[in-house]
Amino acid sequence: MSFDDLAMDYDAVQFLDALGDYIAKVNNPGPTASVIRERARNTLIPFSYVPVFHHIKFVEHGITQTIDAVQVQLEQRDSHRRIIPWFDTFVIQSSGPKGTVIQTH
């Protein structure tokens, strides 16, 4: 889903700012919030779409047991057929043999 669609259709107008803040914080652990905000303004986000999922299950490699799950409400419309703003975001950070992996969904 495009950043424009997120802002216009789902009223998630601060999504891009929040994503920039998160990337700046991960890339620069430790600084104050004001330093992070300044670095976030200078963070290049080289994409304009993000994947959107409604059902996600997390399992640990080699284990079939579910360790966590996310279920998001599907798009809803009002009586005038307008999308009702509702936006759920979750961020995953995990560490493994190849380093830290960060995914935003």
Short mmCIF file of the C-alpha atoms (twelve columns), coordinates in Angstrom:
data_MODEL
# 
_entry.id   MODEL 
# 
loop_
_atom_site.group_PDB 
_atom_site.id 
_atom_site.type_symbol 
_atom_site.label_atom_id 
_atom_site.label_alt_id 
_atom_site.label_comp_id 
_atom_site.label_asym_id 
_atom_site.label_seq_id 
_atom_site.Cartn_x 
_atom_site.Cartn_y 
_atom_site.Cartn_z 
_atom_site.pdbx_PDB_model_num 
ATOM 1   C CA . MET A 1   0.000   0.000   0.000  1 
ATOM 2   C CA . SER A 2   1.390   3.424   -0.879 1 
ATOM 3   C CA . PHE A 3   2.211   6.042   1.745  1 
ATOM 4   C CA . ASP A 4   -0.265  8.359   -0.009 1 
ATOM 5   C CA . ASP A 5   -3.064  5.779   0.299  1 
ATOM 6   C CA . LEU A 6   -2.245  5.289   3.976  1 
ATOM 7   C CA . ALA A 7   -2.525  9.015   4.613  1 
ATOM 8   C CA . MET A 8   -5.537  9.781   2.428  1 
ATOM 9   C CA . ASP A 9   -7.672  6.652   2.832  1 
ATOM 10  C CA . TYR A 10  -6.757  5.552   6.363  1 
ATOM 11  C CA . ASP A 11  -5.885  8.880   7.994  1 
ATOM 12  C CA . ALA A 12  -2.403  7.561   8.879  1 
ATOM 13  C CA . VAL A 13  -0.844  10.943  8.120  1 
ATOM 14  C CA . GLN A 14  2.084   10.476  10.516 1 
ATOM 15  C CA . PHE A 15  3.080   7.005   9.303  1 
ATOM 16  C CA . LEU A 16  6.065   8.207   7.272  1 
ATOM 17  C CA . ASP A 17  7.312   10.409  10.125 1 
ATOM 18  C CA . ALA A 18  6.975   7.516   12.589 1 
ATOM 19  C CA . LEU A 19  8.805   5.184   10.209 1 
ATOM 20  C CA . GLY A 20  11.624  7.726   9.822  1 
ATOM 21  C CA . ASP A 21  11.861  8.086   13.610 1 
ATOM 22  C CA . TYR A 22  12.015  4.323   14.046 1 
ATOM 23  C CA . ILE A 23  14.710  3.852   11.383 1 
ATOM 24  C CA . ALA A 24  16.772  6.709   12.827 1 
ATOM 25  C CA . LYS A 25  16.492  5.245   16.345 1 
ATOM 26  C CA . VAL A 26  17.534  1.771   15.209 1 
ATOM 27  C CA . ASN A 27  20.464  3.161   13.231 1 
ATOM 28  C CA . ASN A 28  21.537  5.456   16.086 1 
ATOM 29  C CA . PRO A 29  20.803  3.808   19.452 1 
ATOM 30  C CA . GLY A 30  21.323  5.971   22.500 1 
ATOM 31  C CA . PRO A 31  20.789  9.617   21.404 1 
ATOM 32  C CA . THR A 32  18.095  11.821  22.886 1 
ATOM 33  C CA . ALA A 33  14.659  12.159  21.317 1 
ATOM 34  C CA . SER A 34  15.549  15.548  19.798 1 
ATOM 35  C CA . VAL A 35  18.680  14.097  18.152 1 
ATOM 36  C CA . ILE A 36  16.652  11.153  16.831 1 
ATOM 37  C CA . ARG A 37  14.021  13.542  15.428 1 
ATOM 38  C CA . GLU A 38  16.722  15.554  13.622 1 
ATOM 39  C CA . ARG A 39  18.294  12.393  12.196 1 
ATOM 40  C CA . ALA A 40  14.869  11.121  11.172 1 
ATOM 41  C CA . ARG A 41  14.351  14.251  9.055  1 
ATOM 42  C CA . ASN A 42  17.513  13.321  7.155  1 
ATOM 43  C CA . THR A 43  16.627  9.639   6.789  1 
ATOM 44  C CA . LEU A 44  16.105  8.577   3.194  1 
ATOM 45  C CA . ILE A 45  13.297  6.063   2.812  1 
ATOM 46  C CA . PRO A 46  13.932  4.532   -0.620 1 
ATOM 47  C CA . PHE A 47  10.463  3.065   -1.104 1 
ATOM 48  C CA . SER A 48  6.925   4.415   -1.245 1 
ATOM 49  C CA . TYR A 49  4.887   1.282   -0.535 1 
ATOM 50  C CA . VAL A 50  4.645   -1.049  2.439  1 
ATOM 51  C CA . PRO A 51  3.167   -4.544  2.576  1 
ATOM 52  C CA . VAL A 52  -0.209  -4.871  4.268  1 
ATOM 53  C CA . PHE A 53  -1.287  -8.112  5.921  1 
ATOM 54  C CA . HIS A 54  -4.426  -9.128  7.808  1 
ATOM 55  C CA . HIS A 55  -3.338  -12.366 9.476  1 
ATOM 56  C CA . ILE A 56  0.228   -13.102 10.533 1 
ATOM 57  C CA . LYS A 57  1.517   -15.997 12.601 1 
ATOM 58  C CA . PHE A 58  5.020   -16.092 14.107 1 
ATOM 59  C CA . VAL A 59  6.748   -19.413 14.632 1 
ATOM 60  C CA . GLU A 60  10.261  -20.160 15.780 1 
ATOM 61  C CA . HIS A 61  12.471  -22.008 13.298 1 
ATOM 62  C CA . GLY A 62  12.346  -25.740 13.927 1 
ATOM 63  C CA . ILE A 63  9.331   -25.479 16.235 1 
ATOM 64  C CA . THR A 64  5.782   -25.802 14.931 1 
ATOM 65  C CA . GLN A 65  4.214   -24.027 17.895 1 
ATOM 66  C CA . THR A 66  2.932   -20.488 17.304 1 
ATOM 67  C CA . ILE A 67  4.825   -18.004 19.490 1 
ATOM 68  C CA . ASP A 68  2.766   -14.926 18.571 1 
ATOM 69  C CA . ALA A 69  0.066   -13.790 16.149 1 
ATOM 70  C CA . VAL A 70  -1.432  -10.585 14.779 1 
ATOM 71  C CA . GLN A 71  -4.892  -10.244 13.297 1 
ATOM 72  C CA . VAL A 72  -5.966  -6.925  11.808 1 
ATOM 73  C CA . GLN A 73  -9.529  -5.844  11.116 1 
ATOM 74  C CA . LEU A 74  -10.293 -5.694  7.407  1 
ATOM 75  C CA . GLU A 75  -11.176 -2.409  5.728  1 
ATOM 76  C CA . GLN A 76  -14.535 -1.009  6.817  1 
ATOM 77  C CA . ARG A 77  -16.658 1.600   5.025  1 
ATOM 78  C CA . ASP A 78  -19.309 3.965   6.345  1 
ATOM 79  C CA . SER A 79  -22.803 4.448   4.875  1 
ATOM 80  C CA . HIS A 80  -21.354 6.845   2.271  1 
ATOM 81  C CA . ARG A 81  -18.822 4.177   1.108  1 
ATOM 82  C CA . ARG A 82  -15.876 6.096   2.613  1 
ATOM 83  C CA . ILE A 83  -13.121 4.084   4.258  1 
ATOM 84  C CA . ILE A 84  -13.271 4.374   8.043  1 
ATOM 85  C CA . PRO A 85  -9.765  5.352   9.224  1 
ATOM 86  C CA . TRP A 86  -8.262  2.467   11.161 1 
ATOM 87  C CA . PHE A 87  -4.642  1.556   11.017 1 
ATOM 88  C CA . ASP A 88  -2.701  -1.070  12.975 1 
ATOM 89  C CA . THR A 89  1.088   -1.138  12.753 1 
ATOM 90  C CA . PHE A 90  3.549   -3.490  14.335 1 
ATOM 91  C CA . VAL A 91  7.322   -3.604  14.203 1 
ATOM 92  C CA . ILE A 92  9.424   -6.714  14.541 1 
ATOM 93  C CA . GLN A 93  13.043  -6.656  15.634 1 
ATOM 94  C CA . SER A 94  14.893  -9.918  15.992 1 
ATOM 95  C CA . SER A 95  18.510  -10.949 16.311 1 
ATOM 96  C CA . GLY A 96  20.105  -13.983 14.748 1 
ATOM 97  C CA . PRO A 97  23.378  -15.286 13.345 1 
ATOM 98  C CA . LYS A 98  23.303  -12.734 10.506 1 
ATOM 99  C CA . GLY A 99  22.682  -9.739  12.798 1 
ATOM 100 C CA . THR A 100 19.613  -7.741  13.663 1 
ATOM 101 C CA . VAL A 101 16.628  -7.856  11.341 1 
ATOM 102 C CA . ILE A 102 13.924  -5.183  11.496 1 
ATOM 103 C CA . GLN A 103 10.606  -5.445  9.715  1 
ATOM 104 C CA . THR A 104 7.688   -3.017  9.860  1 
ATOM 105 C CA . HIS A 105 4.210   -4.288  9.024  1 
# 
